[in-house]
Amino acid sequence: MLRIPRLSALIAAVLLAVCGVSHAYDKPVEKKVFSMPSYVTVGGKTIQQVAVGYETYGTLNAAGDNVVFVAHFYSGTSHAAGKYKESDAAPGYWNSIIGPGKPIDTEKYFVVSADTLSNLNTKDPNVTTTGPSSINPATGKHYGLSFPVVSMRDSVRVHKALLDSLGVKKLQAAMGASGGSIQAMEWATVYPDFVERVIHVIGPGFSVTPWVIGLLDVWVMPIKLDPKWNNGDYYGKGEPLDGIAQALKLVTLTARHWGWAEKTFGYKLADENKKPGDELGNQFLIESTLQKAGMARASTTDANNKIYMAKANQLFNVESEIGKIKARILFVPASSDLVFPPEFAQKAAEKFRAQGGKAEVFVIEGDGGHLDGVLNVAKAGEAIRGFMAR
């Protein structure tokens, strides 16, 4: 019979920002802030007083060319490795591959990770972002839906300004999982002479499909249906926490796989004394766990920022710009991924090779779904190490 761990452990297991057990990056991580007086978006709109949080691991060499940029996923943050303080419950989400002697060896590479524009996690004290939840300096009020639409390319362009300020002259690799893989591909497209390699983990290739565009819309629909969302005007009036929780529950479930659900929950009940067949409100364990996880994440998530981030992912399409990319690409799909199935990576690799590019594919095996690229990326560790050495 399947052994079910404690409910609190199950909740932790389904939170998107949680990573597997591993030894922490061995130095304290310091969160810093990069700011720009203004930024003009891809769409031509000016945003005043832009700021994003970032953290670094390792040391920049004199030439400024030993750098790896790690872009975070849709609901993630720049906390890719290590701990801010020893008492932290867990290290950064990719701690298993970033650190001394690890595939992204911080004895060799200077690793930088930064929060995106419109990062979801606005109430996390270690996150700095500019988005609809920010104060518009022209009005002294939250932007709300008056904030300009931003794409993943916009975040990459802001991050390029960050790297310039640090003295970075070249990226040995741009890498990331899911939405981070999209940013990594944007890096190679917009700055082809700056980026040597792309490590595209659980990504779509060169564009999101119509299926994923629809999926992203579904991921934010509960927020828009929550009356408290009020067309984005909820600051100081009570946030749409129920809608956010339901939205995050959807993201978590669709980012997993039925094999994971069966192995983790089976048909266990949330309460053995409350059978689902007796009352409509009685739940299976998977229902209650996903709901509790969603509520836990809702307390640090901004609804508008989540909607804007969904739009940023929907806009990704560099199909017409593939010829600009000079970097070598390692595609790392997950075998059970239902969001970006391995076929996407295989087709993208074939397309890139057909245009003269160099591409490799390594598949993470497992039944954890899309999140295997976050929680089980260590399975691709040696493939990443070898790719970085070539």
Helices and strands as residue ranges (DSSP letters): H 7-14, E 32-40, E 46-57, E 67-71, E 98-99, E 104-105, E 110-114, E 135-136, E 141-142, G 144-146, H 152-166, E 171-177, H 179-190, E 197-201, H 210-225, G 227-232, H 241-254, H 258-264, H 285-298, H 303-314, G 319-324, E 328-332, H 342-354, E 359-361, G 369-371, H 372-375, G 377-380, H 381-389
